Amino acid sequence: MTARPDQPGLLTRVRAGSVLMDCGVLADLSPKVFRRLCPSAEVCTFRQKAVLYSQGRRSRHVFCVCTGQVKLVRGDREGNELTIGFLSAGELFGSGLADTMVGKAQETATAKGTVSVWRVPAGEFHALLLSTRALALKVIEMLARRQLQLERRLACFAFQRTEMRLAETLRELSGGFDQRCEHGFGQHLRITQQE
């Protein structure tokens, strides 16, 4: 299937069916259970800088990064932006993680390069969690790790000098969605100075 006019940047969209890409916490899921509980799930591929969903707009989906990277950004009324996270393969995100009757998205999710994501309505994802204890435990662990990372970042801002904050941020980024460079002793991080 090709892109819909109401979703610029969407390259392809296909029903996930029984085929789950290597999406981290979803990889061990039984295809039978998956088809029964998540019939609307789809795998979407977005081009560089495409917006998956926007802050302030209604969002009732849960996403899982299959390939590529997703940037999460929050903005204020004056147009200032704060990058709150970079997500790589296997990470869940989206307002649908918090509630099935989600209001407006709290952040904007943007593709960093070409990105494939698994997308499912929040209600179907919650039914999947209720019926699959192992998956529910993996999701709790993933969200707890993300919370600890944010708490470390907050403590870093409160207690460390600028040089130490920069070093800590680069160390954190190098362990996630890094790609080894050709000469073997460095890493390419696809982020801008502003990010």
C-alpha positions, 0 to 999 in steps of 0.5 A: 500500500502507498501513502495516504494524502493525509500523512505526508512522508509515509512511504508504505503501510502494510497490515502486520498480519502474522509477520512481526519484524524484529521489534524488540519486545514484540519479537517473541509474540505468538502470531496466532495471539497477535492476529487475534488481539491486534487485527488492525496492526500495521507496519509503516515506513516513513521517510527522513523527517516525516512526522509520525504524530504531532504534539497537540493532536489526537493520538490513539496509537502505540508504536514500536520502532522496527528499523531506524530512529525516531526523535521525540520533541516537545515544544512551547508556544514561543516555538522553542523545542526540547528533544526529549528522546531518540528511540531505536529498534525495539522501543515502544512509544506513543500516547496510547501507552498511557491510556486507551482514551488518549487526548492530545499527544504530549510530543511530536515524533519525527523520523530520523532517516528512513524509519519502519514502525509497528503501529496499533490502536491503543485498545488492541495493544492494551488487550495484548498486554492483558493477555500476555504476561511476559509481554506486559513484564517486558513493557514495564521493564522497558518503561522503568529503564526509560524513567531511570534514564530521564532521572539520571539526566535530570540529576545531571542537569541539577548537579553537574557542570556543562562539560560533564553533562555533555560527556554524559549525553554523548556516552548515553547516545553512543550506547543506543542507536550507534553505528560503528565508523569505518576506522573502528574507533569512533561512532557516527551519531546522526544528531544535530548540534541543536538536538 
